[in-house]
Amino acid sequence: MKKHNFNAGPSILPRIAVENSAKAVLDLNGTGLSLLEISHRSKDFQAILDETMALFKELLAIPAGYQVIFLGGGASLQFCMVPYNFLNKKAAYLETGVWAKKAIKEAKFFGEVNVVASSCDKNFTYVPKNFTIPSDVDYFHITTNNTIYGSEIRYDMDSPVPLIADMSSDILSHPVDVSKYSLIYGGAQKNLGPAGVTFVIIKEDMLNKVVRNIPTMLSYATHLKEPSLFNTPPVFAIYTCMETLRWIKSIGGIKEMEKINIKKANLLYNTIDSSKMFVGTVDKESRSNMNICFVMKEQYKDKEEAFMEFAKSKGMIGIKGHRSVGGFRASLYNAMPIESVQALVDAMNEFEKNNVL
């Protein structure tokens, strides 16, 4: 039976990226060595790193004055590195979910944190609007996609201070005006590659902003001096990122990727909205194209477990909602084929037809 991987992360990857990475694990480009055992100082890996960085810059149209680095530690380490490097006295944050809350928690170790707006009053089911970004802070931090609750910021806001964004779960899914951001970061394990590598896009003039001493490994300056190579990088994960970026370019780049993602999301959202049994959990204006959350309507709550089992029997993997939301979550990352979304829609329609009162 075909499996349909809706996991929220680590998540589905392009099949060609998986296959080519598997081949490289056995023998990298006819070298007789596995990708897993080559030196990160070798010409072979330098070529991989150079191409990965070049593709990333090309696809995102990253302008001059920015650098791309690949680090370990996940986005969670960036929650600490960002304020360590940039928070002198006060920073502003937008609170839109669990990951934003965790970033705020880390920032409070380094200075005052101004939460300019929050959607916690409605369990993070919307993105706040009409807030004012203060001009007296060192930076303003946002989390663009709310993986757990299913909301997303899909526009590049104007900010009077350096704008920093966690784009872990929607990077490369739609065009971004990088010039409006001073730093963009994220874990790779949604749209870019496997778990184990973190991307950072940093504006060079953000360096040397704070007066404190920063430990060597936690300083962005360290990793920019010898890009991504100060310590041993996650070689395999970077290779798979390269293969994924090649795939995105081959299908027409990010604008084409966005069209596909909108089509997939609309297919599922339209099914939810027209359903007698299922209902979405997020304000329609704030809905994510990456993580679609929905539950059973009140009169059918007792059938949630039955649908979960039914969907599993149809090959659906990873659609159980996060415990803080319940119900179901379908993650439609870049590599998710529309055929899998259609299979989920068909399962929902069939289950509803057989169970609606």
N, C-alpha and C positions, 0 to 999 in steps of 0.2 A: 504494500500500500504506500502511495506517495505521502510523504509527511509535509505539512505546511507549518513552517517555523515562525510563529508570532512572538517569540521570546523578546523581552524588553532589553536584554543585554547581559552577557554577550549574545549577539543576535545573528541573524542570517547574513551571509556574505555572498557576493557574486560567485556562482559556481566555478567560473573560470579562474577566479582568484584563489579559490580553495584548491583546485586541481593543479594549478601552476606552482602554488606554494608546496603542495605535497611532492611534486616532482623535484623541486629544489631541495627539499629535505633529504631526498635520496642522492641527488647529484646536482650541484649548482653549475649550470651552464657548461657541462662537460669537464669540470675541473677535477672530478673524481673525489670531491669533498662534499659533505653535506652542508647545506646552509647553516645548520645548527653548530657546525664546528669550524667555520671560517673565522679568521681574525677580523675584529672590527677595525683594525688598522690596515687591512689589505686593500689592494686596488679593487678587488671584486666588490667588497662592501662599500667602498667610497663611491663606486659607480651607482650602486643601489640607492645610497643616501642622496646623492646628487640628483638622480632622476626623480626620486620621491619628492624632494623639496621643489624641484622645478615644476613638476606636474601640479603640486598643491598650489604654488604661486600662480601658475597659468590658469587653472580652473576657477580659482577664486578671484582672479584679476587683482592680486595683491600688489599695491603700488610701491614705488621706490620709497626707501626710508623705513621699510618693515623687514623683519627677519622671521624665518620659520625655524623652530627647533623642536626636536622630539625628545621627551623626557620620560622617566618612570614615575610611579607614585599615583597615577590617576588624577582625575579632576580634584579629588579630595585633598591631595597635597597642594594643589593650586589654591585651594581655599586659604591655606596658610601662607604660601609664597607671595600671593598678591598683596596682602596687607604688610607682610614683612618688608617687601621691596618698595611699596608705594604709600603706605599710610603714615603720614607724619603726625597729624593731630586728629583728623576727623574724616570719615568716609560715609558715603550714602549708598544704601542698598534697597532694591525692590524685592519684597518678600512674596514669592509666588508659589512656594512649595517646599518640600522637604530639603531639596538640595540647596535652595536659596537660604533656608534657615540654617543649614550647616555651615554655609559660607559666612553668614552673619556671625555665628558663634565663634568661628576662628578669628574673624576680624576684631572682635571685642578684646582679644588679648593684646592688641597693638595700639588701640586708641578708641576714640568715641565713634559710635556707629549710629547714623541717622537712618532709620527705616522710613523712607519717604511715603510708602504705601504698602498695604498688605491685603491679600485676599483670603486670609485665614478665617475671617468671619463666616465664610461660606465654604469652608473646607477646600479652599484653593480651586474652586470651579470656574474662576474667571481671572482675567488679567486686569489689574487696576488701571483706571484712566484718569485723566485730568489731575495728575499729580505734578508737583513742581520740583525740579531737580535743583537743589541748593547750589549756589555759586561759590560758597566758602568751604567746600570740601576738597579733599585731595583727588577723589575719583568717585564715579557712580558705577555700581555693579548691578548687572542684571543676569538672570538665567533665562535664556530665550525659549527653551522648551521644557515643559513640566512633565517629565517622564511618568511619574506616578499618577498624577491627577488628570493629565490630558489637555493642558492648555499650552498655547504657543504665542510668542511674539514674533510676527513675520514681517516686521518693518524695521528699518534702521532709524532709530530716534536721534534727534538733535540734542546734544548735551553741551552745557556751558563749561563742563569740566571733563577730564579724560573719562571716556566710556570703556568699561571692561565687561566682557560677556563670557559666560559659561555656555558654550554651544555644543556640549557633549552629544546631545541626542538629535540635533537637527543640522549640524554642519554638512555642507555639500548637498543639502536637499532642496535648496532654493538660492538664488543669487543674494549676495551680501555686499554692501558697500563698505569694504574694509576700511576705507579712509575715515569713516566716522567713528572708528574704534581705536583705542590706544593699545588694547590687548584683547585677544580672543583665545580661549583655551578650551580643551575638552578631552575626555577619554575617547579613545578610538573605537571602542567596541560596539558602536551602533551603526554608523554609516561609513566608517573609514577602514577598519581593520579588526584584528582580534584584540582581546584584552591584553594589557601589558605595556602599551605605549600611550603617551599623552602628547597631543599637539599643542603648540603655543605659537601664536602669531603676535609679535610684539613690535610696537613702534619704537624705533631706536632712541628717540628723545625722551623716553620714559625712564631711562636708566639714571642712576645717581640722584634720585629724588628725595631720599630720606637721609637723616643724619646718623641713624643707628648703625652699628656694625652688624653685618649679615653673615651668618655661617656660609662657608664656601659653596656647599652643595645647594643651598637655598637661595643663592643669588642668581638672578637672571644674567647678570654680567658674566658670570663664570661660564655659562653654557653658550653665550654668544661669542666669546673669544675663540672658541674652537667648536663651532656649531654641532651640537648633539653628540660630541665625542669627548667631553671632559672625563667621563667614566664610561664603562662598557654599556652601550645602548642595547635596547631590546631588538636584536638583529632580525629575528624571525618576524616579529610583529611589524617592523618597518618594511620588510620585504612584501608582506601581504598587503600593507597599505599601498605600496607602489602598484601592485597588481590591481587593486581596487580602483585606484586613480586612473590607471590605464583603461579599465573597463568603463568608467564614467566618461572619459574622453571619447571612447569608441562609439558610445551611443549618442553623442552630440553635445556633451558637456552639461553644465548645471541648469541651463535654461530648459533643455530637453528633459533633464531629470525632474525638474519642478513640474512640468506638464504631466509627466507620468505619475508623480506623487499626488497631484491634485485629482487626477482621474481615479486613482485607487481610493483615496480618502472619500471622494464624493460617492463612489459606489457603495461603500460601507455606511456612510452617514445617511444617505438617502434611504437605505434599507432600514436603518434604525428609526429614522423619522417617520417612515410610513408603516412601521410595525404596530400591531396591536399588543404585542408582548414585551418588546424591548424598548428601552428609553435611554437616551444619552444623559450623561451626568454633568456636562460642561456647557456653560453659556455659549450659544452658537457663534457669537462674534469672537470668542476666545479659543475655539476648537483647534486642537493640534492636528496636523496632517501626519504626524509620526506615531503618536500614541492615542488610540481611540478607545475611550472608556465608556462602558454602558452597563446597565443592570436590567433586571426584570422589573416590569411594572408591579406595583404593590400586590395586586391580586394573583400574581404568578411567582411571587418570591419563593414559594416552596418548590418550584421547578428548576431553580438555578443549578443545583447539583446534577439533576437529570440531564439538563442541557450540556453541562460540562462533560458528562460521560458520553453523550450522544456525539458531541463535536469531536471528542477524542477518538471515537470509533470511526470517524470520517477522516482521521489523519491530522486533526488540528493539535498543535503543540504550543503551549505557552500562553493561552488566552485567559487564564485565571487572573482576576484583578488583584491589585495590591491589597493587602489586608486593611489598609486605612480607607479604602474606597469600597472594596467588595465587588461583587459582580464579575465583569469581564474586561479585559484589556487586550486589544489587538495592536501590536506594534508593526507599522507599515513602513519600515525603513527602506532605503534606496533599493536594496537587493531583493526585496519582497516582490515576486512577480504578481501581476494582476490576476493571473489564473488562481493563485492561492486565495486572494481576496474574494474572488467569485465563488470559490469552493466554500469559504466561510459563510458568505451570503446565502448560498444554496442550502447549507446546513441549517442556518437560522430560519429560512423560509419553510423548510420541510418540518422542522421541529414545531414551529408556530402552527402550521397547518394541522398538525396532528394533536395539538395540545390546547389550542385556544378554546375557551368555554363557549 
